[in-house]
Structure formats: structure tokens, C-alpha cells
Amino acid sequence: MDHTQVYRQILLAGFALSLVACGGGSNDSSNGQANGSTSKSNTISSLTASIASASIASESSAVSTASSQSSLDSTSMSSLTSSVIQSSKSASSSKSASSSKSASSSKSASSSNSSQAPTATRVYQGCYSDSGDRALPFPINTSRNTIDACLSEVQAWGLPYAGLQNGGQCWGGRELRYDKLPDASCTMACGDQPNDVCGGPFINSIYSTGAVLQPLPSAQPPETSVTCDLGTIPIGVWQNVTPAEFQVRANMETTFATVGAHRPGVLYGASSNNTSGGNGDGSYTASGLYRSLDCGGSWQAANTPSGVNFNATRTGMMWAFLHGNHSNVQYAVIGYGSGDLMRSTDGGANWISLFPADSPVREIFAPSAPLFTQGIGLDPADDKHLLVTFHSNCYSPSNANTHNCLAETEDGGQTWRTFYAPQPETGWVEAASIVVIDRTSWIFLGKGAYYTDDSGATWQQIAAGDFYNTYSGAGYVTNDMVIISGDGLMRISRATANARLGAPGTWSVIANAPNANAITSDGVNLYASSGSDSGGQPFRFAPLSDLTNWQTMSSPTVGRGANSLSYDAQNNMLYASTSVMAPGGIMPGGVWRIRLK
């Protein structure tokens, strides 16, 4: 990757501001019903050919580039500084033009009396292309669809660039991205000021705002010690250990609370109200990634505004998260925001995009329905072998943007292979997930359950029904069993002398099992929960030796069941992240733990 591309990774470092508007994710829509269960080969040469995406700079390289300031000129230095942006605003003409206000107080003043907010000087940068991965990623609410209104609001947020598109949509950002177009490409009149031009569909008219970049403290370093005071944690008692940041709004839901096999004892979680009503004014609240080094006793932000790609992790909601089983790598999906898949190798402090703007994978998605990553599945034996499902349809002129695609990487996201999911003509499937058994054997869970043992070249159906699972690694896999759920039933596969693990003919329904979208095990019992369970006692378990013997785990009243379950083998701790409950009064989702022994 050349220096310009490395700079781009660094420049995506975000800032500590609360957004006022949603990050513009796709809306869920119903898809066509499956048109039969006959298995068939879905591989398309243009999609199954390995796609070599642009070389991705490593996290360590990106960070070291940011710190090697002496080799950069002063202009690059200013751009590369990981920072929060604060604008200098005059409260009135009698006050000094150099008086500085914080972004939050400036925003408050601007919102309360926008007519008195100073108008930013128009410094036109040009007409620029855009895509679903927004060049200026922050949507800004304005009182009028005019250039001056947009510049004033974006300046108040401390963002150096303001963009107007589609007749007045206002966007803000920290850098210029994508291609500069001829000025004639920006053609749409501003809605409330028709003599001015406000971009076009996915085209920005961009102006500078004059915001000043201020340095921030460095990102929190990776975890160095884990201390759980087990003497203070009772055995067999569910406890609410939700961080306050996950409940700043009553309708927040915790999307995951998970530990990794490679780093037991380190608990990660995130929360958002993006899909549960937002803040009621078109905006939403997202916590970003948090971490606990003491089994949930206390929490700290894992990534801070000086971290690489901080802003990208705060758009929408971080709704899927997986730890490596053999290394420090972590993968996260940003739903209803950038739609991106991201990777960290330093405890979540810094992140890189695995589907950057120039990734060939993005090219199979239409501009009107851009790439939107959904579920992730990780090979139990290889942290660099990853499969993903998508929340939008893949596109080519021959399939009219109605097909469902999957993607696979074997090198941690540097290169990708895309190919059709089973029954691809039905389009993308809500909550579709992938269970990875080994290098070539996987199970797709969506509109039916399908098995492949040839890396997706052919698929065989193993169950009908609509499967709805956690996005963070569905199913439970060991060397001698695979357990899947999500369609109201639970099924188990055991290899036979004539069939591989997971293949048709090896499956049986587990009698008496509960409906569940999240399952895990401590090696003795299987634990299960459903995010749709609003009965107040949503956690179940059964011995692996007798999976028909299910019991309810006693707990305080929990609004709804789990989005995820995760077991910490070092401390014998089971964690659950729970959804928000609205009926009869909202009960926020949260993080729950129970010490099993």
C-alpha cells in the first residue's frame, strides 16, 4: 500500500462527539420465499474466482506511520494527528474570534438558537463522488436545505469538511475521500436555496469549514492483567454487571458480551439503540466497544478517539464480534452504520477496514444497496479463516441485484473470495449466519439449513424453516458434535462411519429443547437462550450427556433473552448480553454473569 492509502487508514481516526443522526444503514425488507429445497451448485465463475483486494496495511504499520511524525511535512502532520475536533466560534461580534468552545457546547448553542450561529465562510473544495461507505460519514441535521445552514452546523460539530448532496442532505467529515469530479457533475439545486447547487445522488458539493484539529491522549493500550475477585462472586447466582454507558437510554440493547478462548477473563461488550427506536429525534446512541478486566466488575472504553478508525466503530451499532481462538485478533461488524467488517490485533484500540472503499468485494453490491455485512463465522482451527453473510443483495447485470452472496478469506481479510449462498435467488436473509466446522465444511443458516463439504461449490439441505441466530458465530462445534438452533428446534450432528460431521443423515432433533438463537457450553452442560423470550427467566441448560433434560436457570427478572452467550473457562463464568424489552414499560438490555462453579 502506498503512503496515501496508509494515510487514509490513519485519517479515519474518529472523535469523541455524540452524533445527532443515524449512520444511514439499509432498512430491512422482506425477501422472496425459498422456491424449493433441491440442492444445486451455485458457484459462478465471476464470483468464485479469488478476489485479491487492495493490500491492507497492518495495524502496527498504520499506528507506526501515525507516530513517525518526523518523516512527514507539517501539512501531513496536521492531517495525521489522531484528534478530537473542536471549533472556534464567536458567540457575538463583540467577542474575540479566538474564543474556543467545545464541540458539545457549541452544538448546544447552535441547536438552541440557530439564527444566531455564525455562518462559516464558503471555501468550495469541489464536486466529489460518494458511495454507501460515506466519504463524509456523519449525517448532520439542519433547519434548512441550504449551503450556509449545512456549513454552520458542520462547523459547530468541529468537522473540517461539509458536503451537500441530493438537493440538501448535509454530511460532515474529517477528510476528502473518493474521486473529484467535474463541477458539472453536481447538478441538483438546493431545496431551500435553488440558486445554489447541492450535489446530486451519491455526489457531494464539498466545502471547508475552517475547523481546527486538537490533539487527544493516546488510545487505551491492550489489556495487560486480568483480575477477577472470585471470592466476592457467589456461585450459581445471575448478576447484572451492565456498565452505565450501556444504559444511558432506556431502549439500549447489548449486542454482545463475550470472552475469547485465547484471552480468557477479558470481557468485551457493546450497546446501541439504533434498531430499538433510537433517541426519538432521528438520532441514536451507540456505546462503542467496552472492556472489562475483572469479570464485569468494572468497565473501560476499549477504543478511544485517538485510535485508528475510532469514528467507524461508533456508527450504527457494533452487532457482531468474535475473538480469535489462537491469537489476539478480533473481528467486528458495524451494522446500520458503515456496514463494514473490521479487524483489531491490539485489544480493540485500533481497527482497520477489511472492506475498504477500494475493495473489489464492494463492487458486487449496487450503489443503491451497498455492502452491508451481517454475520461472521470463524474457523475453530484458523483465526485467519473467516466467512461472512451479508445484509444486502449482491449485484451483477445478469442477476438484477436480487441474489444472496457469501464471502471467504483465508488470510485475515487481505484477499476475499465471493460466491453464492444456497438458494441465492431468494435474496439476502435476515439474521443469516455461518457455522464453520473445518476448512471446507460449513453450515449456512437462513431460509433453511444447508451443508457444504466443498467450500460452497455445492450445498445440501439438512433442515427447512427460517433460522434466526446470533451474528457472532452461530452454533456449537466440537471435534465430535455440531449443534444448531434458531428455527424453534435444536438439532445435533455426530459423524458416522459413512458421513462427515454435519452432513445430511447425521442429524437428529433434540427433544424438549427450547427455542434458542444463542448457545454455548462449559464442556459439561449446554446453555441456551432466545432474544425473543420475554418471560423473565430466559436462560436454560441441559447436561451434554442428556440433552433432553432441560431446566430453567433461576435469575432476577430479565426483560428479554440473550443476543449472545459466552463462557469464560478460566473463571468458570457464563456471560449473556440481553435485548431491550418494551411491553409494560421499557427494561434496558444489559450484561449478565453467573459463576458456574
C-alpha positions in Angstrom: 0.0 0.0 0.0 1.4 3.4 -0.9 1.7 6.3 1.6 -1.6 7.9 0.5 -3.5 4.7 1.3 -1.7 4.4 4.7 -2.6 8.0 5.4 -6.3 7.2 4.7 -6.3 4.5 7.4 -4.8 6.9 9.9 -7.1 9.7 8.9 -10.1 7.6 9.7 -9.4 8.0 13.4 -12.5 9.4 14.9 -13.5 11.9 17.6 -15.4 12.0 20.8 -18.7 13.6 19.8 -22.3 12.3 20.2 -23.9 12.1 16.8 -27.4 13.6 16.2 -28.4 11.4 13.3 -28.3 7.7 12.2 -25.4 6.5 10.1 -27.7 5.6 7.2 -27.8 1.8 7.2 -30.1 -0.2 4.9 -33.7 -0.8 6.0 -34.7 -4.4 6.5 -37.2 -5.6 3.9 -38.9 -8.8 3.2 -37.4 -11.2 0.8 -38.9 -13.8 -1.5 -39.7 -17.2 -0.2 -37.4 -20.1 -0.9 -38.5 -21.8 -4.1 -37.7 -25.4 -3.3 -35.3 -27.5 -1.3 -33.4 -29.1 -4.2 -29.7 -28.7 -3.7 -27.7 -27.4 -6.6 -24.3 -25.9 -7.4 -24.4 -22.2 -7.0 -20.8 -21.3 -7.9 -20.4 -18.6 -10.5 -17.0 -18.3 -12.1 -17.1 -14.5 -11.8 -17.8 -14.7 -8.1 -16.0 -17.8 -7.0 -12.7 -16.7 -8.5 -10.5 -15.5 -5.7 -10.7 -11.7 -5.4 -7.4 -10.1 -4.5 -8.4 -6.9 -2.7 -6.1 -4.0 -2.4 -3.3 -4.8 0.1 -4.3 -3.8 3.6 -1.7 -2.2 5.8 -1.2 -3.9 9.1 -2.5 -2.3 12.2 1.0 -2.0 13.5 2.1 -0.3 10.3 -0.7 2.1 10.4 0.0 3.1 14.0 3.7 3.4 13.5 3.0 5.6 10.5 1.0 7.9 12.7 3.8 8.1 15.2 6.6 8.7 12.7 5.9 12.4 12.7 9.4 13.5 11.9 9.3 12.0 8.4 6.1 13.9 7.4 5.8 17.5 6.4 3.8 19.9 8.6 0.6 19.6 6.4 0.7 15.8 6.7 1.4 16.0 10.4 -1.7 18.1 11.0 -3.8 15.7 9.0 -2.4 12.5 10.6 -2.8 13.7 14.2 -5.4 11.5 15.9 -7.6 14.0 17.4 -10.9 15.3 18.6 -12.0 18.3 16.6 -13.1 21.5 18.4 -14.3 24.6 16.5 -13.7 28.2 17.5 -16.9 30.0 17.4 -17.8 33.7 18.2 -20.8 34.0 20.3 -21.2 37.5 19.1 -19.3 40.1 17.0 -18.1 41.8 20.2 -16.4 38.7 21.5 -12.9 37.7 20.4 -12.9 35.5 17.3 -10.4 33.2 19.0 -12.6 32.2 21.9 -12.9 28.4 21.8 -15.9 26.3 22.7 -16.1 22.6 23.0 -18.0 20.7 20.2 -20.8 19.8 22.6 -21.4 23.2 24.0 -21.1 24.7 20.5 -23.7 22.2 19.3 -26.0 23.1 22.2 -25.8 26.8 21.4 -26.3 26.2 17.7 -29.3 24.0 18.4 -31.0 26.3 20.8 -30.7 29.4 18.6 -29.5 28.6 15.1 -30.4 32.0 13.8 -27.5 33.5 15.9 -24.9 30.9 14.9 -22.2 32.4 12.7 -22.1 31.4 9.1 -19.0 29.6 8.0 -17.1 31.2 5.1 -17.7 29.3 1.9 -14.5 27.7 0.7 -15.5 25.4 -2.1 -13.4 22.3 -2.5 -15.2 20.8 -5.5 -17.7 18.1 -6.6 -16.8 14.6 -5.3 -18.2 11.1 -5.7 -19.7 9.2 -2.8 -20.8 5.7 -2.0 -22.6 3.7 0.7 -19.4 3.8 2.7 -19.8 7.6 3.0 -16.9 9.8 2.1 -18.2 12.2 4.9 -19.5 9.7 7.3 -21.5 11.9 9.7 -25.1 12.9 8.8 -26.0 16.4 10.2 -29.4 17.7 10.9 -30.1 21.2 9.6 -33.1 23.6 9.8 -33.0 24.4 6.1 -31.6 22.7 3.0 -29.0 25.4 2.2 -25.2 25.6 1.9 -24.9 28.1 4.8 -27.1 26.1 7.2 -25.0 22.9 6.5 -21.7 24.7 6.9 -22.8 26.3 10.2 -23.9 23.0 11.7 -20.9 21.1 10.5 -18.6 23.8 11.8 -20.4 23.7 15.1 -19.6 20.0 15.3 -16.0 20.8 14.6 -15.7 18.9 11.4 -13.4 20.4 8.7 -15.5 19.4 5.7 -19.1 19.8 4.9 -20.8 18.1 2.0 -24.3 18.6 0.5 -25.9 16.1 -1.8 -29.2 15.1 -3.3 -30.6 18.6 -3.0 -29.6 19.4 0.6 -28.6 16.3 2.6 -25.9 17.6 4.9 -22.8 15.4 5.8 -19.7 16.1 7.7 -16.3 14.5 7.9 -12.6 14.9 8.6 -11.1 14.2 5.2 -11.7 14.3 1.5 -12.2 10.9 0.1 -13.0 9.3 -3.3 -12.7 11.0 -6.7 -13.0 14.6 -7.5 -15.5 15.1 -10.4 -16.0 17.9 -12.9 -18.1 20.7 -11.3 -20.8 20.0 -13.9 -21.4 16.6 -12.2 -23.1 18.4 -9.2 -26.4 19.3 -10.7 -29.1 19.4 -8.1 -30.5 22.7 -6.8 -30.5 23.2 -3.0 -34.1 22.6 -1.7 -34.4 25.9 0.2 -31.9 27.9 -1.9 -32.5 26.9 -5.6 -29.9 29.3 -7.0 -27.2 27.2 -5.3 -26.1 23.6 -6.1 -26.3 20.8 -3.6 -24.5 17.9 -5.2 -26.6 15.0 -6.6 -27.4 11.4 -5.9 -24.2 10.0 -4.2 -22.4 13.1 -5.3 -21.2 15.8 -2.8 -20.7 19.5 -3.2 -17.9 19.9 -0.6 -16.8 23.0 1.4 -14.2 23.6 4.0 -15.4 24.8 7.4 -12.2 26.0 9.0 -12.4 23.7 12.0 -9.2 23.2 14.0 -7.8 19.8 14.9 -6.7 19.4 18.5 -4.5 16.5 19.8 -6.0 13.9 22.1 -4.5 11.5 24.5 -3.3 8.2 23.1 -5.7 5.2 22.8 -6.0 2.8 25.8 -3.3 0.1 25.5 -4.2 -3.6 25.2 -5.0 -5.4 28.3 -2.0 -6.4 30.5 -3.6 -8.1 33.5 -6.8 -9.8 34.4 -8.0 -9.9 38.0 -11.3 -11.4 38.9 -12.0 -11.5 42.6 -13.9 -14.8 42.6 -14.2 -14.7 46.4 -16.7 -11.9 46.1 -18.7 -13.6 43.3 -21.3 -16.2 44.5 -21.7 -19.5 42.7 -24.9 -20.1 40.9 -26.3 -16.6 41.1 -27.1 -14.4 38.0 -25.8 -10.9 38.5 -26.4 -7.7 36.4 -22.9 -6.2 35.6 -24.1 -3.8 32.9 -21.8 -0.7 32.5 -23.6 2.6 33.0 -22.7 3.6 29.4 -24.9 0.8 28.1 -28.0 2.2 29.8 -27.8 5.9 29.1 -31.0 5.4 27.1 -33.9 3.2 28.3 -34.1 1.4 25.0 -30.4 0.4 24.7 -29.7 -3.2 23.9 -26.4 -5.0 24.5 -25.5 -6.7 21.2 -22.8 -9.0 22.7 -20.8 -9.7 25.8 -18.1 -12.2 25.1 -14.7 -13.5 26.1 -12.2 -15.3 23.8 -10.5 -18.7 24.2 -7.1 -17.1 23.6 -7.7 -14.4 26.2 -9.9 -15.8 28.9 -11.1 -13.4 31.6 -11.2 -10.4 29.2 -14.8 -9.4 28.6 -15.9 -7.2 25.7 -19.3 -5.7 25.0 -21.2 -3.0 23.1 -24.7 -1.4 23.2 -26.9 0.7 21.0 -30.5 1.8 20.5 -30.2 2.1 16.7 -32.7 -0.7 15.9 -34.9 -0.2 19.0 -36.4 3.2 18.3 -33.3 5.4 18.6 -33.5 8.7 20.5 -36.8 9.8 19.1 -35.4 12.6 17.0 -33.8 10.7 14.2 -30.6 10.2 16.1 -29.3 7.2 18.1 -26.9 6.3 20.8 -24.1 3.8 20.4 -21.6 3.0 23.2 -18.7 1.8 21.1 -16.6 -1.1 22.3 -16.1 -1.5 26.1 -13.9 -4.0 28.0 -13.7 -5.4 31.5 -10.6 -7.0 33.0 -12.3 -8.1 36.2 -15.2 -10.3 35.1 -17.6 -7.4 34.6 -16.8 -5.7 37.9 -15.7 -2.5 36.1 -15.6 -1.3 32.5 -13.4 1.0 30.3 -13.7 2.1 26.7 -11.6 -0.3 24.7 -11.1 2.2 21.9 -10.8 6.0 22.3 -10.9 8.9 19.9 -7.2 8.7 19.1 -7.5 5.1 18.0 -7.3 4.3 14.3 -10.8 4.2 12.8 -12.5 5.2 16.0 -15.2 7.0 14.2 -16.1 4.0 12.0 -16.6 1.8 15.1 -19.2 4.3 16.5 -21.5 4.5 13.5 -24.7 2.4 13.8 -24.2 -0.5 16.1 -21.4 -3.0 16.6 -23.6 -6.0 16.3 -21.2 -8.9 15.8 -17.8 -9.5 17.5 -15.5 -12.5 17.5 -12.2 -13.3 19.3 -9.5 -15.4 17.7 -9.1 -18.8 19.2 -5.3 -18.8 18.8 -4.2 -15.2 18.6 -5.1 -11.6 19.7 -7.1 -10.9 16.6 -10.7 -9.6 16.9 -13.3 -9.1 14.2 -16.3 -6.8 14.4 -19.3 -5.9 12.2 -20.7 -2.4 12.2 -24.4 -2.8 11.4 -26.6 0.1 10.4 -23.6 2.4 10.1 -20.7 1.8 7.8 -21.8 -1.8 7.3 -18.1 -2.7 7.4 -16.2 -5.7 8.7 -13.2 -4.6 10.8 -10.2 -6.1 12.5 -8.1 -5.3 15.5 -5.0 -7.0 16.9 -4.4 -4.8 20.0 -7.4 -5.4 22.2 -9.7 -3.2 20.2 -7.7 0.1 20.5 -7.1 0.4 16.7 -9.1 -1.1 13.8 -8.7 -1.5 10.1 -11.4 -2.0 7.5 -11.5 -5.4 5.8 -13.8 -4.0 3.1 -12.2 -0.6 2.4 -13.6 1.8 -0.3 -11.4 0.3 -3.0 -12.1 -3.4 -2.1 -13.3 -5.5 -5.0 -15.9 -7.1 -2.7 -17.8 -3.8 -2.7 -18.0 -3.9 -6.5 -20.6 -6.7 -6.4 -23.0 -4.6 -4.5 -25.1 -1.8 -6.2 -24.7 1.8 -5.1 -28.4 1.8 -4.2 -27.9 -1.1 -1.9 -24.2 -1.0 -0.8 -22.3 -3.7 1.0 -23.8 -4.3 4.5 -22.0 -7.1 6.4 -24.2 -9.2 8.7 -22.9 -12.4 10.3 -19.4 -13.8 10.8 -18.2 -17.3 11.3 -14.6 -18.2 12.4 -12.7 -21.5 11.6 -12.1 -23.2 15.0 -8.6 -24.1 13.9 -7.5 -21.0 12.0 -8.1 -17.3 13.1 -7.4 -16.1 9.6 -10.1 -18.2 8.0 -13.4 -16.3 8.2 -16.7 -16.4 6.4 -19.4 -13.7 6.3 -23.0 -13.3 5.4 -24.4 -10.0 4.0 -27.4 -7.9 4.9 -27.8 -6.7 1.2 -28.0 -8.4 -2.1 -25.0 -8.9 -4.4 -25.3 -7.5 -7.8 -24.4 -8.1 -11.5 -26.3 -7.0 -14.6 -27.4 -10.6 -15.1 -29.0 -11.2 -11.7 -30.7 -7.8 -11.3 -29.4 -7.3 -7.8 -31.6 -9.9 -6.2 -29.1 -12.6 -5.1 -27.6 -13.7 -1.8 -23.8 -13.9 -1.6 -21.2 -15.0 0.9 -17.5 -14.2 1.2 -14.5 -16.1 2.5 -11.0 -15.1 3.4 -8.1 -17.4 4.4 -5.6 -14.6 5.2 -7.4 -12.5 7.8 -9.1 -10.3 5.2 -6.4 -9.3 2.8 -8.0 -11.2 0.0 -11.6 -12.4 -0.5 -13.5 -15.0 -2.5 -17.2 -14.3 -3.1 -19.8 -16.9 -4.0 -23.5 -17.7 -3.9 -25.3 -18.8 -0.8 -27.8 -21.7 -1.1 -31.0 -20.7 -2.9 -29.3 -17.4 -3.9 -32.3 -16.1 -5.9 -34.3 -15.5 -2.7 -32.0 -12.6 -1.9 -30.3 -11.8 1.4 -31.8 -13.4 4.5 -32.4 -11.6 7.8 -30.0 -13.0 10.6 -28.4 -15.5 8.2 -25.3 -17.0 9.8 -22.5 -19.4 9.1 -21.2 -22.3 11.2 -17.7 -23.2 10.3 -16.8 -26.9 11.1 -13.5 -27.0 9.4 -11.6 -25.7 6.3 -14.2 -26.9 3.7 -17.2 -28.0 5.8 -19.7 -25.3 6.8 -23.4 -24.9 7.6 -25.4 -21.9 6.3 -28.4 -21.0 8.4 -31.0 -18.8 6.8 -34.1 -19.8 4.9 -33.3 -23.4 5.7 -30.1 -25.1 6.9 -27.6 -26.2 4.3 -24.4 -28.1 4.4 -21.3 -28.0 2.2 -18.1 -30.0 2.3 -16.5 -28.4 -0.8 -16.3 -24.8 0.3 -19.6 -23.7 -1.1 -19.4 -25.3 -4.6 -22.4 -27.4 -3.7 -25.0 -27.3 -0.9 -27.2 -30.0 0.6 -30.3 -29.1 2.6 -30.4 -30.5 6.2 -33.4 -28.7 7.6 -36.3 -26.4 6.5 -37.6 -23.4 8.3 -36.4 -19.9 9.0 -33.3 -19.8 11.1 -32.6 -16.7 13.3 -29.3 -16.7 15.1 -26.7 -14.5 16.7 -24.5 -12.8 14.2 -21.4 -13.6 16.2 -20.6 -17.2 15.4 -23.8 -19.3 15.4 -23.9 -23.0 16.5 -21.7 -25.0 18.9 -18.9 -27.1 17.4 -16.5 -29.7 18.9 -14.5 -32.4 17.3 -17.4 -34.9 17.6 -20.6 -32.9 17.5 -22.3 -29.9 15.9 -25.4 -28.3 17.5 -27.6 -25.8 15.6 -30.8 -23.9 16.6 -32.7 -20.8 15.6 -35.9 -22.2 13.9 -37.7 -23.2 17.1 -35.9 -26.6 17.2 -32.4 -27.7 18.2 -30.5 -30.3 16.2 -27.3 -32.3 16.8 -25.0 -34.0 14.3 -22.5 -36.7 15.1 -20.2 -38.1 12.5 -20.7 -41.7 11.3 -18.6 -44.3 9.6 -20.2 -43.3 6.3 -20.7 -39.5 6.7 -18.7 -36.5 7.9 -19.7 -34.4 10.8 -22.6 -32.1 9.8 -23.6 -34.0 6.6 -27.2 -35.0 5.8 -28.1 -38.2 7.6 -26.1 -37.4 10.7 -28.7 -35.0 12.2 -31.4 -35.6 14.8 -33.8 -33.2 16.6 -33.1 -32.8 20.3 -36.4 -33.5 22.2 -37.6 -31.0 24.8 -35.0 -28.4 23.7 -36.0 -24.7 24.0 -36.1 -22.2 21.1 -32.7 -20.5 21.1 -30.7 -18.2 19.0 -27.6 -18.3 21.3 -26.0 -21.4 22.6 -22.7 -22.3 24.3 -21.2 -24.9 26.6 -18.8 -25.3 29.5 -18.0 -28.9 28.5 -20.5 -30.3 30.9 -23.8 -28.5 30.1 -25.2 -26.8 27.1 -26.6 -23.4 27.7 -29.3 -21.7 25.6 -31.3 -18.5 25.4 -33.6 -16.7 22.9 -33.6 -13.0 22.4 -37.4 -13.2 21.8 -38.0 -14.7 25.3 -39.8 -12.1 27.4 -40.9 -14.4 30.2 -38.4 -13.0 32.7 -36.4 -16.3 33.1 -34.7 -16.7 29.7 -31.7 -18.9 30.5 -31.9 -22.8 30.1 -29.4 -25.6 30.4 -29.1 -29.4 29.9 -26.3 -31.9 30.5 -24.4 -32.8 27.3 -24.8 -36.4 28.5 -28.6 -36.0 28.3 -29.7 -33.1 26.1 -33.4 -33.9 26.6 -33.2 -32.9 30.2 -33.6 -29.1 30.1 -34.0 -26.9 33.1 -34.6 -23.2 33.7 -31.8 -21.3 35.4 -33.2 -19.1 38.2 -32.4 -15.4 37.7 -33.7 -12.0 38.6 -36.3 -10.7 36.1 -34.6 -10.2 32.8 -36.5 -8.2 30.2 -35.7 -10.4 27.3 -33.3 -13.2 26.5 -29.8 -13.3 25.2 -28.3 -11.9 22.0 -25.2 -13.9 22.8 -23.9 -16.3 25.4 -20.2 -16.7 26.1 -18.2 -19.0 28.5 -15.0 -18.0 30.3 -13.2 -21.3 31.1 -10.5 -19.6 33.2 -13.0 -18.2 35.7 -16.0 -20.6 35.1 -18.1 -17.7 34.2 -21.1 -17.6 31.8 -22.0 -14.2 30.3 -25.1 -13.1 28.5 -26.0 -10.0 26.5 -29.7 -9.2 26.6 -32.1 -7.4 24.4 -34.4 -4.5 25.3 -37.9 -5.1 26.5 -40.7 -2.7 25.7 -44.1 -4.2 26.8 -45.3 -2.9 30.1 -42.5 -0.4 30.5 -39.1 -0.5 28.9 -36.4 -2.5 30.6 -33.0 -1.9 29.0 -30.8 -4.8 27.8 -27.6 -5.4 29.6 -24.7 -7.7 30.6 -25.4 -10.6 33.0 -23.0 -13.1 34.5 -23.2 -16.3 36.6 -20.3 -18.2 38.2 -21.0 -21.8 37.4 -18.6 -23.5 39.9 
